[in-house]
Amino acid sequence: MDKYSSVPVVLYDGKTTAPVLLDEGYLGNLYSSRSYRQIVRAVGDLRQDIAMVTGAIKADTIQQQMVDDPQSQAARLDLADQRKIPALIHAVESGKRIKTAVIIGSIADSLIIQRLMAEGKLEEALRIEGKWEAYLVAAVDHPLEGIERALVIAGSDARGTIFGIYTLSELLGVSPWYWYSDVPVLVKERIVLNGLIDNPIVEEGPSVKYRGIFMNDEERTIDWAKKKFPAENGTPEVNFYRHIFELLLRLKCNVLWPAMHEGTTAFNRMTDENGIPLNAKEAAEYGVIMSASHCEMLLRNNVDEWEPWYEAHRNDYDWGGDNYREAFDYTRHKEAILAYWKERLTANREFESILALGIRGVHDGKYTCKNLSETFGTEIAMMADVVYEQRKLIEDVYGSANAVAQVFIPYKEMGNLYNEGLKAYLPDDVMLMWAEDNYGYLRQVPNTEERSRFSGSGIYYHSSYWGKPKSYLWLNSIQLSLMVEQLCRAYDTGAGTYWILNVGDIKPGEIALECFAKLSWDITGEDVKMLESKFLKNHAMRDYHLSEADAAIVAKVMDQYFRLCGTKRPEFFGTENPSGVHSTAFHEELAYPFSVAGVGDEGMLLLERCNWLLETLITIYEKLDEQHQSALYQQLLHHVISYLGVAEEYVYYWKNRLAASQGRYASARIYAELSRKGRDRIQTAQDKFWEVSKGKWHKAIGYSHPITYYGGVNEGIVLLSDDHYSTVSSPAWGAGAAAEGQNTAGAGTLRFNSQVNDMHYFDVFSRGNEKAEWIAESDEWIVLSANAGSTAAEERVTVAIDWSMLSCSAAGLIRVFNADHGKKVGEAVSVFAVMAIVSEVAFDGPSFIEANGYVAVEAEHYTESRKGKDGSEWRPIKSNGPRGDTMKAFPDTAERGDCDFANTAQLRYHIYFTSTGTFKGTFYRIPTLNEGFDDYGNPRSCRTAIGLDEVLPAMAQLDGQSSWGGRRWEENIMRMIELLEFTLIVQTPGWHDLVVYRSDASIVFSRIVIETEQGAVDGSLLGPMESPNNIAGDDVERSRVAGLTRELDEA
């Protein structure tokens, strides 16, 4: 509200509340009448929202209301203090004066709004008239006889009006998540809106015409809903869906793909006495457009509808002995399948729908075509006939083949058919909806020809997914910046007509869903483009009612949490595990663990990072009352605790295995116990979630996702059973020691460079069940944090260099001995080499210096970015990828450059190489995809070129995985980065420019690592620390060594 001037509109003065004025009805056709009912229903929500803000109705009463409808709402309002509730009126009584009123109506149908426009009192309405879902909220003086001032909410159509109503609700302090996350509503002594006369709110419609969600893999929701809602009409049913419809409209979304798994009652299954689906009828009363998923053609949920239909028509068709699954075969039973589809179209014809075309299997699988060779010959010909016949059905039912919105979704095998020739058979008025690979990376975007289609294109995106290589159904762990970047790519390449987000069970994915909703409403807005400083901070201020300073802290935690999700999804921690109802399948070769030996102990550094997030968030959480704590817990704190829990479970498991292999007798046992505590933390966090808000969300989410069908599987996370842990078979006497970067104890090399001022470590451990005493000796310029000690488990000794004692590079040793009462015993148990390189190289402008046997540069820390003569450029993407920021090749529509690299965009990294030779380089690419064909019919690719100095590459030698599926794709998904290797020849020491050239558009990369000394770069997940540079500034990566957990110190 601060952006508006000081002219106030008083809706509640502490004594009385401004009434709501709207027409008595809309004249015209059936749809005008329905538009009026949709608006009146939303007005009921507005009146209730105002009642919560004035205190006439307690917000938690509404939040605990599971079964609700407009009639129940009206009864509540009638029983409340009428002074604190806006009256609903249709005219001003003769002779009566109203100081302030709220006038609501649609430009298309409201005579009141049309009168205001005709009298020149609502000039802003001219900006939205005739547009799709546009609206305004404006203050108008003397709008009608008897009204001094009005707050006018006018929409270009019914939904636009509804969006205006909910915009006012949010301005008053009612979050879109007031019910679905129990966000508190603060009671106010007065309701005053400032500045709407001088600065009215005018929204000229959405960026994306159709936008909404897919409730999918909803087993958790079903378990919850069966306990919370009536079940006589199946689950989920109309009372549940009312909450979904309202949430969508409050988020300014307009489309729902309903739940459709086995065990779920089909959305259209339950009907009234006239055969009209109850849920679809209710969606129409709200103004929500109904569609269905990529495997539910023409609104048919085959999982729950096909078998009953087949049984009811056993005698009507010659099924040839096929059972119901075999019978869903277009090449064998075309006539029956067409009749099945037509029946649904007829029942739903009066409702606003988007119809998916094509055919897939009974569930989310490939279609059956047993008699293909005898009927259509090819799968493309069969699918073309399917679309042709479906269009004829639409014409029969609706009056014309294009009377209702239609979409073809090239998902999985359908995408292959499309690219192999099916696109020639798709009418121009059918939308295309491109799917990403289920993990956030767009598979295909439109080319120039596809962008010119009359109907446009869209995107089917996921923040939750069930499938290979690993499901992520627990925490909706999509990295926000990845989603924003990929959806902007979709929009910029012409896929901006129809967007659907697969949200799984909705909870606990509230923040990702709202980010998606805001972006689809306003693709040009800065709110979601500036995630931490705007979107996340504003979210924290609105939903947790924090000060700006505290909201900034929470926003930082949110941003860092989603960064973690871009490093390793919480669902992707795992080890070899069998499949079963109570056991989640996982393959060890796809585990990609954090290193618990290298890079400062990468695993323990992860835990330090997670603990910082939790400790920081808890400081805010403890300031809040119980209601605000509930909202923060549901939306964020549970995520942070759960991520810490799974990270503890696995980091300590990896430490357990390392300890056992090195003979760390007590440590192996302690790490196993710490891992179990991480596992317990996950359970405790879930128990808390189930208890908040008086148990409202009991069983609504779960880390376990058991499925009894499909032979019995579990798509949750892998909780480690006790037989996973390792032990040392028997104790031994004395101490052992292991150096950083080494999986075996006893030896190793620690590298140092004066440019880095780095720090390393070695661990001293007991090999038995008693304390082991030890002594360490080293050259005098080698600084140890401890030279002696005793430990019953292990202790960490940090190693640094006193550079003031070195005038040139040096090599030294650290020797670790057993000891008795402070005296060495026997020979050294471990000997570590220390290499200290004194570098006198001075930076040459913004630059890097090779150190410790490698060069590592973060993508965004470039020396120079040169725009290409072809219009291309590299630009940073904030909070993206596994390490922070990334660089991306723009524009998304640029043609591929195969060889003319002199004229394309360049990123240059000025590097001092002390070494010469042929080196292995690794390009850390975000594993985006690029399927389909370009404007010239060439297969698309994901290529980038790299070179040294001014020698232009002959070709783009970095060739990334460009298509969905296969082993390489699975590895990229689980690692969350694609490692592309290249060869770099450095012939002379000194300054050189490493140059990255754009080849394909939309390539995103995180960093580049060049190993100049074999073995210097270990097998860590994220790679080595960035090389010395003067570019990173405050973002410079410091050399860090993780501490050990206190349980080891206390052993």
ROLUMTOR-393473 format. One record per residue (C-alpha): x, y, z; residue in one letter. Coordinates in steps of 0.5 Angstrom, whole numbers, padded with zeros to 4 digits, always signed. Layout:
BEGIN
XYZa...
//
This chain:
BEGIN
+0000+0000+0000m+0006+0005+0001d+0006+0006-0007k+0000+0009-0007y-0001+0017-0005s-0005+0019+0002s-0012+0020-0001v-0015+0015+0004p-0021+0010+0002v-0024+0008+0009v-0028+0001+0009l-0028+0000+0016y-0028+0006+0021d-0028+0002+0028g-0036+0003+0028k-0039+0001+0021t-0036-0003+0015t-0037+0000+0008a-0043-0004+0004p-0041-0008-0003v-0046-0006-0008l-0047-0010-0015l-0052-0011-0020d-0058-0015-0018e-0056-0020-0024g-0053-0020-0031y-0058-0020-0037l-0056-0024-0043g-0055-0031-0044n-0053-0037-0040l-0046-0035-0039y-0048-0028-0037s-0052-0031-0031s-0046-0036-0029r-0041-0030-0029s-0046-0027-0024y-0046-0033-0020r-0038-0033-0020q-0038-0026-0018i-0043-0026-0013v-0039-0033-0010r-0033-0029-0010a-0036-0023-0006v-0038-0028-0001g-0031-0029+0000d-0029-0022+0000l-0035-0020+0006r-0032-0026+0010q-0025-0024+0009d-0027-0017+0011i-0030-0020+0017a-0024-0024+0019m-0020-0017+0019v-0025-0013+0023t-0025-0019+0028g-0033-0020+0027a-0031-0028+0025i-0025-0031+0028k-0020-0033+0022a-0018-0040+0026d-0025-0042+0025t-0025-0041+0018i-0018-0044+0017q-0021-0050+0021q-0027-0051+0017q-0026-0057+0012m-0033-0058+0009v-0036-0051+0007d-0040-0048+0002d-0043-0041+0000p-0049-0043+0004q-0045-0044+0010s-0041-0038+0009q-0048-0034+0009a-0050-0037+0015a-0044-0035+0019r-0044-0028+0016l-0051-0027+0018d-0050-0029+0025l-0044-0025+0026a-0043-0017+0028d-0047-0014+0022q-0043-0007+0024r-0036-0011+0022k-0039-0014+0016i-0040-0011+0009p-0047-0011+0007a-0049-0013+0001l-0054-0008-0003i-0056-0008-0010h-0058+0000-0010a-0058+0006-0005v-0064+0007-0002e-0068+0013-0004s-0065+0019+0001g-0060+0015+0004k-0053+0017+0004r-0047+0012+0004i-0040+0015+0006k-0036+0009+0003t-0038+0003-0002a-0035-0002-0005v-0038-0003-0012i-0036-0009-0016i-0038-0011-0023g-0036-0014-0030s-0035-0009-0036i-0038-0014-0040a-0044-0015-0036d-0045-0010-0031s-0050-0004-0032l-0047-0001-0026i-0040-0001-0029i-0042+0001-0036q-0046+0007-0033r-0039+0009-0029l-0036+0009-0036m-0041+0012-0040a-0041+0018-0035e-0033+0018-0035g-0032+0017-0028k-0028+0010-0029l-0023+0012-0035e-0018+0007-0033e-0023+0002-0035a-0022+0003-0042l-0015+0000-0042r-0018-0007-0040i-0024-0007-0044e-0025-0013-0048g-0018-0016-0045k-0018-0023-0042w-0018-0023-0034e-0016-0016-0034a-0018-0012-0028y-0018-0005-0024l-0019-0003-0017v-0020+0005-0016a-0023+0010-0012a-0028+0014-0015v-0031+0020-0012d-0039+0021-0012h-0040+0015-0017p-0047+0014-0016l-0053+0018-0013e-0052+0017-0005g-0045+0015-0005i-0040+0020-0003e-0034+0015-0005r-0033+0008-0008a-0028+0003-0008l-0029+0000-0015v-0027-0007-0017i-0028-0008-0025a-0026-0013-0029g-0026-0014-0036s-0030-0021-0035d-0032-0025-0029a-0025-0028-0028r-0022-0021-0028g-0027-0018-0023t-0026-0024-0019i-0018-0023-0019f-0020-0016-0017g-0024-0018-0011i-0018-0022-0009y-0013-0017-0010t-0017-0013-0005l-0017-0018+0000s-0009-0019+0000e-0009-0011+0001l-0013-0012+0007l-0008-0017+0010g-0011-0024+0008v-0006-0028+0004s-0008-0033-0001p-0005-0038+0003w-0010-0036+0009y-0013-0043+0009w-0008-0048+0006y-0002-0046+0010s-0006-0043+0016d-0003-0036+0015v-0006-0031+0020p-0011-0026+0019v-0009-0020+0023l-0015-0016+0026v-0015-0008+0025k-0018-0003+0029e-0019+0001+0022r-0019-0001+0015i-0016+0005+0011v-0013+0004+0003l-0009+0010+0001n-0008+0013-0006g-0013+0009-0010l-0016+0016-0013i-0009+0018-0015d-0006+0011-0017n-0011+0006-0018p-0009-0001-0019i-0010-0003-0027v-0008-0010-0029e-0009-0011-0036e-0009-0019-0036g-0004-0024-0035p+0002-0026-0039s+0000-0033-0040v-0007-0034-0042k-0008-0041-0039y-0005-0042-0032r-0006-0047-0027g-0004-0054-0023i-0004-0061-0024f-0005-0065-0017m-0001-0071-0018n+0002-0077-0015d-0004-0075-0009e-0003-0081-0005e-0002-0077+0001r-0007-0072+0000t-0012-0078-0001i-0010-0081+0006d-0011-0074+0009w-0018-0072+0005a-0021-0079+0007k-0020-0077+0014k-0022-0070+0013k-0028-0070+0008f-0034-0074+0007p-0032-0080+0003a-0039-0083+0001e-0038-0079-0006n-0031-0082-0007g-0024-0078-0005t-0023-0073-0007p-0030-0070-0007e-0033-0063-0008v-0032-0060-0001n-0024-0061-0002f-0024-0058-0009y-0028-0052-0007r-0021-0050-0003h-0017-0052-0009i-0021-0047-0013f-0021-0042-0009e-0014-0042-0008l-0013-0042-0015l-0017-0036-0016l-0013-0032-0010r-0007-0034-0014l-0010-0031-0020k-0009-0038-0024c-0015-0041-0028n-0014-0048-0030v-0014-0055-0026l-0012-0061-0028w-0015-0066-0022p-0012-0072-0018a-0013-0078-0023m-0009-0084-0020h-0011-0090-0018e-0015-0090-0011g-0017-0083-0013t-0024-0082-0015t-0025-0079-0022a-0026-0072-0022f-0032-0073-0027n-0035-0080-0024r-0040-0077-0019m-0046-0074-0022t-0053-0071-0020d-0059-0073-0022e-0059-0071-0029n-0052-0074-0030g-0048-0068-0030i-0041-0068-0026p-0042-0065-0019l-0034-0063-0019n-0035-0060-0026a-0041-0056-0024k-0038-0053-0018e-0032-0051-0022a-0036-0047-0026a-0039-0044-0020e-0032-0041-0018y-0030-0040-0025g-0024-0045-0026v-0023-0048-0033i-0023-0055-0032m-0018-0060-0036s-0014-0066-0035a-0007-0069-0035s-0003-0071-0041h-0006-0078-0041c-0013-0076-0040e-0016-0075-0047m-0022-0071-0048l-0023-0070-0040l-0023-0078-0039r-0020-0081-0033n-0018-0088-0036n-0016-0090-0029v-0023-0090-0026d-0027-0089-0031e-0025-0094-0037w-0026-0100-0033e-0034-0099-0031p-0035-0096-0038w-0033-0102-0041y-0037-0107-0036e-0043-0103-0037a-0042-0104-0045h-0040-0111-0045r-0046-0113-0049n-0045-0107-0054d-0039-0108-0058y-0035-0114-0060d-0029-0114-0055w-0026-0120-0058g-0024-0123-0051g-0020-0117-0049d-0020-0115-0042n-0021-0108-0040y-0014-0106-0041r-0013-0110-0047e-0019-0107-0050a-0017-0099-0049f-0014-0100-0056d-0016-0096-0062y-0013-0100-0067t-0018-0106-0064r-0024-0102-0061h-0024-0095-0065k-0032-0095-0065e-0032-0096-0057a-0027-0091-0055i-0030-0086-0059l-0037-0087-0056a-0033-0087-0049y-0030-0080-0051w-0037-0077-0053k-0040-0079-0047e-0036-0075-0043r-0036-0069-0048l-0044-0069-0048t-0044-0069-0040a-0039-0063-0039n-0041-0059-0045r-0044-0053-0042e-0037-0052-0038f-0031-0048-0039e-0026-0053-0041s-0019-0055-0045i-0019-0061-0048l-0013-0065-0049a-0012-0069-0056l-0009-0076-0058g-0009-0082-0054i-0004-0086-0049r-0005-0092-0045g-0010-0093-0039v-0006-0090-0035h+0001-0086-0036d+0004-0090-0041g+0004-0092-0048k-0002-0093-0052y-0003-0100-0054t-0004-0101-0062c-0004-0109-0063k-0007-0109-0070n-0003-0103-0072l-0001-0106-0079s-0008-0108-0081e-0011-0102-0079t-0007-0095-0080f+0000-0098-0082g+0004-0093-0077t+0003-0090-0071e+0003-0083-0074i-0002-0085-0078a-0006-0088-0072m-0005-0082-0068m-0007-0077-0074a-0014-0081-0074d-0015-0080-0067v-0014-0073-0067v-0019-0072-0073y-0024-0077-0070e-0024-0073-0064q-0025-0066-0067r-0031-0069-0071k-0033-0071-0064l-0032-0064-0061i-0036-0061-0067e-0042-0066-0066d-0042-0064-0059v-0040-0056-0059y-0043-0054-0066g-0036-0053-0069s-0029-0056-0069a-0026-0050-0065n-0031-0048-0061a-0027-0050-0055v-0020-0050-0053a-0016-0056-0055q-0009-0058-0053v-0004-0063-0056f+0002-0065-0051i+0008-0068-0054p+0010-0072-0047y+0014-0078-0047k+0013-0082-0053e+0008-0077-0056m+0014-0072-0057g+0017-0077-0061n+0011-0078-0065l+0011-0070-0066y+0018-0070-0068n+0017-0075-0073e+0012-0072-0077g+0005-0072-0073l+0006-0064-0073k+0003-0064-0080a-0003-0067-0078y-0005-0062-0072l-0010-0056-0074p-0007-0049-0073d-0012-0048-0067d-0010-0053-0063v-0005-0051-0058m+0002-0055-0057l+0004-0056-0049m+0011-0058-0049w+0013-0062-0043a+0020-0061-0039e+0024-0068-0037d+0020-0068-0030n+0026-0065-0027y+0026-0058-0029g+0029-0058-0035y+0025-0056-0042l+0026-0062-0047r+0023-0057-0053q+0021-0050-0055v+0018-0048-0061p+0022-0046-0067n+0020-0040-0072t+0014-0044-0075e+0011-0047-0069e+0011-0040-0066r+0007-0037-0071s+0001-0042-0070r-0005-0039-0069f-0007-0042-0062s+0000-0042-0059g+0004-0046-0054s+0005-0048-0047g+0009-0052-0042i+0008-0057-0037y+0013-0057-0031y+0014-0060-0025h+0016-0058-0018s+0014-0066-0016s+0015-0072-0020y+0014-0080-0019w+0019-0083-0024g+0026-0085-0026k+0031-0084-0024p+0028-0082-0018k+0022-0079-0015s+0022-0073-0011y+0015-0073-0008l+0017-0070-0001w+0019-0063-0001l+0017-0060-0008n+0025-0059-0008s+0025-0055-0015i+0030-0050-0015q+0026-0043-0016l+0031-0040-0020s+0032-0046-0025l+0024-0046-0025m+0024-0038-0027v+0030-0039-0032e+0026-0044-0036q+0019-0042-0036l+0022-0035-0038c+0026-0039-0044r+0019-0042-0045a+0016-0035-0046y+0021-0032-0050d+0021-0038-0055t+0013-0037-0056g+0011-0042-0051a+0007-0037-0047g+0000-0039-0048t-0002-0045-0043y+0002-0047-0037w+0001-0052-0032i+0005-0054-0026l+0005-0061-0023n+0005-0060-0016v+0004-0067-0013g+0000-0066-0006d+0000-0058-0007i+0003-0059+0001k+0009-0057+0002p+0010-0054-0004g+0007-0047-0003e+0012-0042-0004i+0014-0046-0011a+0007-0045-0013l+0006-0038-0012e+0013-0037-0015c+0010-0040-0021f+0003-0037-0021a+0006-0030-0020k+0011-0031-0026l+0005-0034-0031s+0001-0027-0029w+0007-0022-0030d+0013-0025-0034i+0016-0018-0034t+0015-0017-0027g+0021-0016-0022e+0018-0019-0016d+0020-0026-0018v+0026-0024-0022k+0029-0022-0016m+0028-0028-0012l+0031-0026-0005e+0030-0019-0005s+0023-0018-0007k+0019-0024-0008f+0022-0028-0002l+0022-0022+0002k+0015-0020+0001n+0012-0027+0002h+0015-0027+0009a+0013-0020+0010m+0006-0022+0008r+0005-0029+0011d+0009-0029+0017y+0008-0021+0019h+0015-0020+0020l+0019-0013+0020s+0023-0012+0014e+0029-0013+0017a+0027-0020+0020d+0023-0022+0013a+0030-0020+0009a+0033-0026+0014i+0028-0031+0012v+0028-0029+0005a+0036-0031+0005k+0034-0037+0009v+0029-0039+0003m+0034-0037-0002d+0040-0041+0001q+0035-0047+0002y+0033-0047-0005f+0040-0047-0007r+0041-0053-0003l+0036-0056-0008c+0040-0054-0014g+0046-0058-0011t+0042-0064-0009k+0035-0065-0008r+0033-0068-0001p+0030-0074-0004e+0036-0075-0008f+0040-0078-0002f+0041-0085-0002g+0045-0092-0003t+0043-0098-0006e+0036-0101-0004n+0031-0106-0006p+0024-0104-0008s+0018-0105-0004g+0012-0102-0001v+0016-0100+0005h+0023-0100+0001s+0025-0094-0004t+0029-0097-0010a+0035-0093-0011f+0042-0095-0015h+0048-0094-0012e+0052-0092-0018e+0047-0086-0018l+0048-0083-0011a+0053-0078-0012y+0055-0077-0005p+0059-0071-0002f+0066-0072-0001s+0067-0073+0007v+0075-0073+0006a+0076-0068+0001g+0075-0060+0000v+0075-0059+0007g+0071-0065+0009d+0065-0063+0004e+0060-0067+0007g+0061-0064+0014m+0061-0057+0011l+0054-0058+0008l+0052-0060+0015l+0055-0053+0018e+0051-0050+0012r+0044-0053+0014c+0045-0052+0021n+0046-0045+0020w+0040-0044+0016l+0036-0048+0022l+0039-0044+0027e+0038-0037+0023t+0031-0039+0022l+0029-0041+0029i+0031-0034+0032t+0026-0032+0028i+0021-0037+0029y+0022-0037+0037e+0019-0029+0036k+0013-0031+0033l+0006-0033+0036d+0003-0040+0035e-0001-0039+0029q+0005-0035+0025h+0010-0041+0028q+0005-0046+0024s+0005-0042+0018a+0012-0041+0018l+0013-0049+0020y+0009-0051+0014q+0012-0047+0009q+0019-0047+0010l+0022-0049+0017l+0020-0056+0016h+0023-0056+0009h+0030-0054+0013v+0029-0059+0019i+0028-0064+0014s+0034-0063+0009y+0038-0062+0015l+0036-0069+0018g+0037-0073+0011v+0044-0069+0010a+0046-0072+0017e+0043-0079+0016e+0047-0079+0009y+0054-0075+0011v+0055-0079+0017y+0053-0085+0014y+0059-0084+0009w+0063-0082+0015k+0061-0089+0018n+0064-0092+0012r+0070-0088+0011l+0072-0089+0019a+0070-0097+0018a+0075-0097+0012s+0081-0093+0016q+0080-0097+0022g+0077-0092+0026r+0074-0096+0031y+0070-0092+0036a+0068-0087+0030s+0065-0092+0026a+0060-0093+0032r+0059-0086+0033i+0058-0084+0026y+0053-0089+0025a+0049-0087+0031e+0049-0080+0029l+0046-0082+0022s+0041-0085+0026r+0039-0079+0030k+0039-0075+0023g+0034-0081+0021r+0030-0079+0027d+0030-0072+0026r+0026-0073+0019i+0021-0077+0023q+0020-0072+0029t+0020-0066+0024a+0014-0070+0020q+0010-0071+0027d+0011-0064+0028k+0008-0062+0021f+0002-0067+0023w+0001-0064+0029e+0001-0056+0027v-0006-0052+0027s-0010-0057+0031k-0008-0063+0027g-0011-0060+0021k-0005-0063+0016w-0005-0070+0019h-0002-0075+0014k-0002-0069+0009a+0005-0070+0007i+0010-0076+0008g+0017-0078+0007y+0015-0085+0005s+0010-0085-0001h+0008-0093-0001p+0004-0095-0007i+0000-0102-0006t-0001-0102-0014y+0004-0103-0019y+0006-0109-0015g+0008-0105-0009g+0013-0100-0009v+0015-0094-0005n+0017-0087-0008e+0019-0084-0002g+0026-0083+0001i+0031-0088+0003v+0031-0089+0010l+0037-0093+0012l+0036-0099+0016s+0041-0101+0021d+0045-0107+0016d+0047-0101+0012h+0052-0099+0017y+0059-0101+0018s+0064-0103+0024t+0071-0104+0025v+0071-0112+0026s+0076-0111+0032s+0080-0106+0036p+0087-0105+0035a+0092-0101+0040w+0094-0094+0038g+0093-0088+0034a+0092-0087+0026g+0092-0081+0022a+0089-0080+0015a+0090-0073+0011a+0085-0069+0007e+0083-0072+0000g+0085-0079+0002q+0081-0085+0003n+0086-0089+0006t+0090-0087+0012a+0097-0087+0013g+0100-0082+0007a+0098-0076+0003g+0100-0070+0000t+0097-0063+0002l+0098-0057-0003r+0098-0050-0001f+0099-0043-0005n+0101-0037-0002s+0096-0033-0007q+0090-0037-0003v+0092-0037+0004n+0089-0044+0005d+0088-0049+0010m+0088-0056+0010h+0087-0062+0016y+0089-0069+0018f+0085-0073+0023d+0088-0077+0028v+0084-0083+0031f+0084-0088+0036s+0084-0095+0033r+0081-0098+0039g+0076-0097+0045n+0081-0093+0049e+0084-0087+0048k+0090-0086+0044a+0095-0081+0045e+0099-0078+0039w+0104-0073+0038i+0105-0070+0031a+0112-0067+0028e+0113-0062+0022s+0117-0057+0019d+0117-0050+0023e+0114-0047+0017w+0108-0052+0018i+0103-0049+0023v+0099-0055+0026l+0093-0053+0031s+0095-0058+0035a+0102-0062+0036n+0099-0067+0041a+0093-0070+0044g+0089-0076+0046s+0083-0078+0043t+0078-0084+0044a+0075-0083+0038a+0078-0078+0033e+0080-0070+0033e+0082-0066+0027r+0088-0062+0026v+0088-0056+0022t+0094-0055+0018v+0097-0048+0015a+0103-0045+0013i+0107-0039+0016d+0109-0035+0010w+0113-0030+0013s+0118-0036+0014m+0118-0038+0007l+0122-0034+0001s+0121-0039-0004c+0117-0045-0005s+0118-0051+0000a+0117-0058+0001a+0116-0061+0008g+0113-0067+0012l+0108-0068+0018i+0109-0074+0022r+0104-0077+0027v+0107-0082+0032f+0103-0086+0038n+0105-0083+0045a+0106-0085+0052d+0106-0079+0057h+0108-0074+0052g+0113-0078+0049k+0114-0081+0042k+0113-0089+0041v+0115-0093+0035g+0116-0091+0028e+0111-0086+0025a+0104-0088+0024v+0103-0083+0018s+0107-0079+0014v+0104-0073+0010f+0108-0069+0005a+0106-0062+0005v+0108-0057-0002m+0108-0050-0001a+0108-0046-0007i+0110-0038-0006v+0107-0035-0012s+0110-0028-0013e+0105-0027-0019v+0101-0020-0019a+0094-0020-0022f+0093-0017-0029d+0087-0013-0028g+0081-0018-0027p+0084-0025-0027s+0086-0031-0024f+0092-0035-0022i+0093-0042-0022e+0094-0045-0016a+0095-0052-0012n+0095-0056-0019g+0089-0053-0022y+0085-0047-0025v+0078-0047-0022a+0073-0041-0025v+0066-0039-0023e+0062-0038-0029a+0060-0031-0027e+0067-0029-0025h+0069-0027-0032y+0074-0022-0034t+0070-0020-0040e+0064-0021-0043s+0063-0019-0050r+0057-0019-0054k+0057-0022-0061g+0055-0019-0067k+0050-0024-0068d+0046-0020-0062g+0048-0026-0057s+0050-0025-0050e+0052-0028-0044w+0048-0026-0038r+0048-0028-0030p+0043-0032-0027i+0042-0031-0020k+0042-0037-0014s+0042-0042-0020n+0046-0049-0020g+0050-0052-0015p+0054-0047-0013r+0051-0040-0013g+0050-0036-0020d+0051-0039-0027t+0052-0035-0034m+0047-0037-0039k+0047-0035-0047a+0042-0031-0049f+0037-0030-0053p+0033-0036-0053d+0031-0035-0060t+0038-0035-0063a+0040-0039-0068e+0046-0044-0067r+0053-0042-0069g+0057-0048-0072d+0063-0044-0073c+0063-0037-0074d+0065-0036-0067f+0069-0029-0068a+0062-0026-0069n+0058-0029-0063t+0058-0028-0055a+0064-0029-0051q+0066-0030-0044l+0073-0029-0043r+0077-0031-0036y+0084-0028-0036h+0089-0033-0033i+0096-0034-0031y+0098-0041-0032f+0105-0043-0028t+0104-0050-0032s+0105-0052-0039t+0102-0058-0042g+0096-0062-0045t+0091-0061-0039f+0084-0064-0038k+0078-0059-0037g+0071-0060-0034t+0066-0055-0036f+0060-0056-0031y+0054-0055-0035r+0047-0054-0032i+0043-0060-0036p+0038-0057-0040t+0036-0060-0046l+0034-0058-0053n+0030-0063-0057e+0027-0062-0064g+0029-0059-0070f+0031-0052-0072d+0028-0048-0077d+0032-0051-0083y+0030-0058-0081g+0037-0060-0077n+0037-0063-0070p+0038-0059-0064r+0044-0060-0060s+0047-0057-0053c+0053-0055-0056r+0059-0050-0053t+0066-0048-0056a+0072-0046-0052i+0078-0044-0054g+0085-0041-0051l+0087-0034-0053d+0085-0031-0060e+0085-0038-0063v+0078-0039-0065l+0075-0046-0064p+0074-0050-0071a+0068-0053-0068m+0064-0053-0061a+0067-0059-0058q+0063-0059-0051l+0057-0063-0054d+0052-0064-0048g+0046-0069-0047q+0040-0065-0051s+0035-0070-0051s+0031-0074-0045w+0032-0081-0043g+0038-0086-0043g+0043-0087-0038r+0047-0080-0039r+0041-0076-0038w+0039-0080-0031e+0047-0079-0029e+0046-0071-0030n+0039-0071-0027i+0042-0075-0021m+0048-0071-0021r+0045-0064-0022m+0050-0062-0027i+0053-0065-0033e+0061-0065-0033l+0063-0064-0040l+0071-0066-0041e+0075-0062-0046f+0083-0062-0047t+0087-0055-0047l+0094-0054-0049i+0098-0049-0046v+0104-0048-0049q+0108-0043-0045t+0107-0041-0038p+0104-0034-0037g+0098-0030-0038w+0092-0033-0043h+0085-0032-0044d+0080-0038-0043l+0075-0036-0048v+0067-0039-0048v+0064-0038-0054y+0056-0039-0055r+0054-0044-0060s+0047-0046-0058d+0042-0041-0055a+0040-0042-0048s+0046-0046-0045i+0047-0045-0038v+0054-0047-0034f+0056-0046-0027s+0064-0047-0027r+0070-0049-0031i+0076-0053-0028v+0082-0055-0031i+0087-0060-0028e+0094-0058-0029t+0097-0063-0024e+0094-0070-0025q+0091-0072-0018g+0090-0065-0016a+0083-0065-0017v+0079-0070-0012d+0072-0073-0013g+0068-0068-0009s+0061-0067-0012l+0062-0060-0012l+0069-0059-0015g+0075-0056-0012p+0075-0049-0009m+0075-0043-0014e+0082-0041-0016s+0086-0034-0013p+0082-0028-0017n+0081-0021-0016n+0074-0021-0019i+0069-0025-0014a+0070-0019-0009g+0065-0021-0003d+0063-0027-0006d+0070-0030-0006v+0071-0037-0004e+0075-0038+0003r+0079-0044+0004s+0075-0047+0010r+0076-0054+0014v+0069-0057+0017a+0070-0058+0025g+0068-0065+0028l+0061-0066+0031t+0062-0065+0039r+0060-0072+0040e+0067-0074+0037l+0070-0069+0042d+0066-0072+0048e+0067-0079+0046a
//
